[in-house]
Amino acid sequence: MNCVVVSVLLLSTFILTAAGSNDCDHGRFNSATNICECNAGWTGPNCNEHYCVRGTYHSHNDYCECPDGWNGSRCNESLCVKGHYHVHAKYCECTSGWTGTKCDVLVCDHGTFHSKSNYCECQSGWSGTKCDESLCYHGTFHGKTNTCECDSGWDGAKCDKNLCVHGHYHPHAKYCECDQGWNGAICNESPCIHGEYHNHQCVCYHDWVGPHCNISCFHGNFSVPDESCSCQDGWSGSDCSTLMCGHGYQQTVLLERFCICNTGWSGRLCNETMHPTAPQRSDTTTPKQTGILG
């Protein structure tokens, strides 16, 4: 057991919160002074608090016998300020960021701890409560000029910007070697024109196909071998976006495509002859809509 012998008063006196009360649990009420005179080992306004917060009070020699891991005249001071006390091994296991026999010293990764003021004084080029934040992530800090000298391939006030966004910088040759799927001088150009690069391939946006998402088959299917569109009936063009208006022309209004037929022709694709007495447009009121841009 970790014993601490401290001389204490045999009797503790406290002014009662309620004047005239004689509610002294472990003591004697003094009507003349209007206070409780507590028995040995007790304290508080009503003598109902153990003097030893954690431990055993010995009345014959007036001291608190503290359990392992605790100290102080009332056994209310932990031996491990920021940690856990191991009874059998009799040592403090500190929580992360703390050290010392009592775990009362803050770990300053790049600095010095001042116990009186309880703070870390950081070395040049470091900051933060634990001096673990570099002022120059990839470079050297110069205290006189208060600036960072960046390593090769890095830039920015804190040298935290990679010159090769998706790649590796070669300092001797002074160029970026891009990761697979990326291009450009600083490896920031995606090979996917209309898509995103994931797991070494392009994932295309809607209506775009092809290895580089640069082919659109609006009304057709993409053919992998020849990287071209196979259009549905009535559609043509490299991206299958042109209506085949046999005897007319295509018109687009609000992304909606339809055929305007020549005189004497009608139908969705202007490929149906009209009756001689019928109007000369495929739709007598408004142009007939033949398709929607996909």
C-alpha positions as CSV (number, residue, x, y, z in Angstrom):
1,M,0.0,0.0,0.0
2,N,1.1,3.5,-0.7
3,C,0.9,5.3,2.6
4,V,1.1,9.0,3.2
5,V,1.1,10.2,6.8
6,V,-0.3,13.7,7.2
7,S,-1.1,15.3,10.5
8,V,-4.7,16.5,10.5
9,L,-6.9,18.2,13.0
10,L,-8.9,15.8,15.2
11,L,-11.9,18.0,14.9
12,S,-12.9,20.0,11.8
13,T,-15.3,22.9,12.1
14,F,-17.6,24.3,9.4
15,I,-20.2,27.1,9.5
16,L,-23.6,25.5,8.8
17,T,-25.5,26.7,5.8
18,A,-28.7,26.8,7.8
19,A,-28.1,28.8,11.0
20,G,-29.2,27.1,14.2
21,S,-29.3,23.6,12.6
22,N,-27.8,20.8,14.7
23,D,-27.8,18.2,11.8
24,C,-24.2,17.0,12.3
25,D,-24.0,13.4,11.0
26,H,-20.6,12.6,12.5
27,G,-19.9,15.4,14.9
28,R,-21.3,17.7,17.6
29,F,-23.2,20.9,17.1
30,N,-21.9,23.9,18.9
31,S,-24.9,26.2,19.6
32,A,-22.7,29.0,20.8
33,T,-20.8,29.2,17.5
34,N,-23.5,27.7,15.3
35,I,-21.1,25.2,13.7
36,C,-20.6,21.5,13.5
37,E,-17.4,20.2,15.2
38,C,-16.7,17.0,13.2
39,N,-15.3,13.8,14.6
40,A,-11.9,12.6,13.5
41,G,-11.9,11.4,9.9
42,W,-15.0,13.4,8.8
43,T,-15.4,16.8,7.2
44,G,-18.0,18.9,5.5
45,P,-20.7,21.4,6.7
46,N,-22.7,18.6,8.2
47,C,-19.8,16.3,9.0
48,N,-21.0,13.8,6.4
49,E,-17.9,13.7,4.1
50,H,-15.0,11.3,4.6
51,Y,-11.9,13.2,5.1
52,C,-10.0,10.6,3.1
53,V,-11.5,10.8,-0.4
54,R,-9.9,7.6,-1.4
55,G,-8.4,5.6,1.4
56,T,-8.7,4.7,5.1
57,Y,-8.5,7.1,7.9
58,H,-6.5,6.1,11.0
59,S,-7.7,8.0,14.0
60,H,-5.0,6.8,16.4
61,N,-2.3,8.7,14.5
62,D,-4.5,11.0,12.4
63,Y,-3.6,10.2,8.8
64,C,-5.1,8.9,5.5
65,E,-3.7,5.6,4.2
66,C,-4.0,6.0,0.5
67,P,-4.6,3.1,-2.0
68,D,-2.1,2.4,-4.7
69,G,-2.1,5.1,-7.4
70,W,-3.3,7.9,-5.1
71,N,-1.6,10.5,-3.0
72,G,-2.1,13.7,-1.0
73,S,-3.3,14.5,2.5
74,R,-6.8,13.3,1.6
75,C,-5.8,10.7,-1.0
76,N,-7.4,12.8,-3.8
77,E,-4.3,13.3,-5.9
78,S,-3.7,10.7,-8.7
79,L,-0.2,9.5,-9.2
80,C,-1.0,9.3,-12.9
81,V,-2.2,12.7,-14.0
82,K,-2.9,11.6,-17.6
83,G,-2.8,7.9,-17.5
84,H,-3.7,4.6,-15.7
85,Y,-1.9,3.2,-12.7
86,H,-0.9,-0.5,-12.7
87,V,-1.1,-1.7,-9.1
88,H,1.0,-4.9,-9.5
89,A,3.8,-3.3,-11.6
90,K,3.5,0.0,-9.8
91,Y,3.9,2.3,-12.8
92,C,1.8,4.7,-14.8
93,E,0.7,3.9,-18.3
94,C,0.3,7.2,-20.0
95,T,-2.5,8.1,-22.4
96,S,-1.4,9.1,-25.9
97,G,0.4,12.4,-26.0
98,W,1.7,12.3,-22.4
99,T,4.8,11.0,-20.7
100,G,6.8,11.2,-17.5
101,T,6.6,9.0,-14.3
102,K,3.3,10.7,-13.4
103,C,2.1,11.2,-17.0
104,D,2.1,14.9,-16.4
105,V,4.5,15.9,-19.2
106,L,2.9,16.8,-22.6
107,V,4.8,15.1,-25.5
108,C,6.2,17.9,-27.7
109,D,7.1,16.2,-31.0
110,H,9.4,19.0,-32.0
111,G,9.7,21.3,-29.0
112,T,10.2,21.6,-25.3
113,F,7.5,21.2,-22.6
114,H,7.2,23.9,-19.9
115,S,5.5,22.4,-16.9
116,K,4.8,25.6,-15.1
117,S,2.9,27.1,-18.0
118,N,1.8,23.7,-19.3
119,Y,2.6,24.3,-23.0
120,C,5.0,23.3,-25.7
121,E,7.6,25.7,-27.0
122,C,8.1,24.6,-30.6
123,Q,11.3,24.5,-32.6
124,S,11.7,26.6,-35.7
125,G,9.5,25.4,-38.5
126,W,6.9,23.7,-36.2
127,S,3.6,24.7,-34.7
128,G,0.6,23.3,-32.9
129,T,-0.2,22.5,-29.3
130,K,2.2,19.5,-29.5
131,C,4.6,21.0,-32.1
132,D,3.5,18.3,-34.5
133,E,2.4,20.6,-37.4
134,S,5.1,21.3,-39.9
135,L,5.3,24.8,-41.4
136,C,7.0,23.1,-44.4
137,Y,5.4,19.8,-45.2
138,H,8.0,19.0,-47.9
139,G,10.8,21.4,-47.5
140,T,13.1,23.3,-45.1
141,F,12.0,26.2,-42.9
142,H,14.2,29.2,-42.8
143,G,13.7,31.1,-39.5
144,K,15.4,34.3,-40.6
145,T,13.2,34.8,-43.6
146,N,10.2,32.9,-42.1
147,T,9.8,31.0,-45.4
148,C,9.9,27.5,-46.7
149,E,12.4,26.2,-49.2
150,C,10.5,23.4,-51.0
151,D,11.9,20.0,-52.0
152,S,11.9,19.1,-55.7
153,G,8.4,18.5,-57.0
154,W,6.7,20.6,-54.3
155,D,5.4,24.1,-54.2
156,G,3.3,26.5,-52.1
157,A,3.8,28.6,-49.0
158,K,4.0,25.4,-46.9
159,C,5.4,23.1,-49.7
160,D,2.2,21.1,-49.6
161,K,1.3,21.3,-53.3
162,N,2.5,18.5,-55.4
163,L,3.8,19.7,-58.8
164,C,2.8,16.3,-60.2
165,V,-0.9,16.1,-59.3
166,H,-1.2,12.4,-60.3
167,G,2.4,11.3,-60.7
168,H,6.0,11.3,-59.5
169,Y,8.5,14.1,-59.9
170,H,12.0,13.3,-61.1
171,P,14.3,16.0,-59.7
172,H,17.3,15.3,-61.9
173,A,15.4,15.3,-65.2
174,K,12.9,17.8,-63.8
175,Y,9.7,16.2,-65.2
176,C,6.6,14.5,-64.0
177,E,6.1,10.8,-64.6
178,C,2.4,10.4,-64.6
179,D,0.4,7.6,-63.0
180,Q,-1.5,5.3,-65.4
181,G,-4.4,7.0,-66.9
182,W,-3.1,10.6,-66.5
183,N,-1.5,13.0,-68.9
184,G,-0.1,16.5,-69.1
185,A,3.0,18.3,-67.8
186,I,1.8,18.1,-64.2
187,C,-0.2,14.9,-64.7
188,N,-3.6,16.6,-64.2
189,E,-5.2,15.8,-67.5
190,S,-7.6,12.9,-67.5
191,P,-7.7,10.6,-70.5
192,C,-11.5,10.4,-70.0
193,I,-12.9,13.3,-72.1
194,H,-16.5,12.8,-70.9
195,G,-16.0,10.6,-67.8
196,E,-13.9,9.8,-64.8
197,Y,-10.9,7.5,-64.4
198,H,-11.3,4.6,-61.9
199,N,-9.5,1.4,-61.4
200,H,-7.3,1.9,-64.5
201,Q,-10.2,2.5,-66.9
202,C,-12.6,5.3,-67.9
203,V,-16.1,5.3,-66.5
204,C,-18.1,7.4,-69.0
205,Y,-20.9,9.8,-68.3
206,H,-24.4,9.2,-69.7
207,D,-24.6,9.0,-73.5
208,W,-20.8,8.7,-73.9
209,V,-18.9,5.6,-74.8
210,G,-15.4,4.5,-75.9
211,P,-12.1,3.8,-74.1
212,H,-11.7,7.6,-73.6
213,C,-15.4,8.4,-73.3
214,N,-15.1,10.6,-76.4
215,I,-17.8,8.8,-78.6
216,S,-21.5,9.5,-78.2
217,C,-24.1,7.1,-79.7
218,F,-27.3,9.0,-79.0
219,H,-29.5,6.5,-80.9
220,G,-27.3,3.5,-81.4
221,N,-24.9,1.1,-79.9
222,F,-21.1,1.4,-79.6
223,S,-19.0,-1.2,-81.4
224,V,-15.8,-2.0,-79.6
225,P,-13.7,-3.5,-82.4
226,D,-14.0,-0.5,-84.7
227,E,-14.9,2.1,-82.1
228,S,-17.9,3.3,-84.0
229,C,-21.7,3.7,-83.5
230,S,-24.2,1.3,-85.0
231,C,-27.3,3.4,-85.4
232,Q,-30.9,2.5,-84.9
233,D,-33.4,2.6,-87.8
234,G,-34.1,6.1,-88.9
235,W,-30.9,7.6,-87.4
236,S,-27.5,8.3,-88.9
237,G,-24.2,10.2,-88.3
238,S,-21.1,9.3,-86.4
239,D,-23.0,9.8,-83.1
240,C,-26.4,8.6,-84.4
241,S,-27.9,12.0,-83.7
242,T,-29.2,12.8,-87.2
243,L,-32.7,11.8,-88.3
244,M,-32.9,10.3,-91.8
245,C,-35.6,12.6,-93.2
246,G,-35.9,11.0,-96.7
247,H,-37.8,13.8,-98.3
248,G,-37.4,16.7,-95.8
249,Y,-34.9,18.1,-93.3
250,Q,-34.2,17.8,-89.6
251,Q,-35.1,20.6,-87.2
252,T,-34.3,20.8,-83.5
253,V,-36.3,22.7,-80.9
254,L,-35.4,22.6,-77.2
255,L,-33.3,19.4,-77.8
256,E,-36.2,17.8,-79.6
257,R,-35.5,16.6,-83.1
258,F,-38.1,16.1,-85.8
259,C,-38.4,16.1,-89.6
260,I,-40.0,18.9,-91.7
261,C,-41.3,17.2,-94.8
262,N,-41.2,18.5,-98.4
263,T,-44.4,19.0,-100.3
264,G,-46.2,15.8,-101.0
265,W,-44.4,13.8,-98.3
266,S,-45.3,12.8,-94.7
267,G,-44.5,10.4,-91.9
268,R,-42.0,10.4,-89.1
269,L,-39.1,10.2,-91.6
270,C,-40.9,12.0,-94.5
271,N,-40.9,8.7,-96.5
272,E,-44.6,8.4,-97.0
273,T,-46.4,9.9,-100.0
274,M,-49.4,12.1,-99.3
275,H,-52.8,11.9,-100.9
276,P,-53.0,14.4,-103.8
277,T,-55.7,16.5,-102.0
278,A,-54.0,16.4,-98.5
279,P,-52.0,19.3,-97.1
280,Q,-48.4,19.4,-98.2
281,R,-46.9,19.1,-94.6
282,S,-46.6,16.0,-92.5
283,D,-48.5,17.8,-89.7
284,T,-51.1,20.4,-90.7
285,T,-50.7,22.4,-87.5
286,T,-47.2,22.0,-86.1
287,P,-44.1,20.2,-87.3
288,K,-44.3,16.6,-86.3
289,Q,-41.7,15.7,-83.6
290,T,-39.8,12.6,-84.5
291,G,-37.2,12.1,-81.8
292,I,-35.7,13.4,-78.6
293,L,-32.0,14.0,-78.1
294,G,-30.8,11.3,-75.8
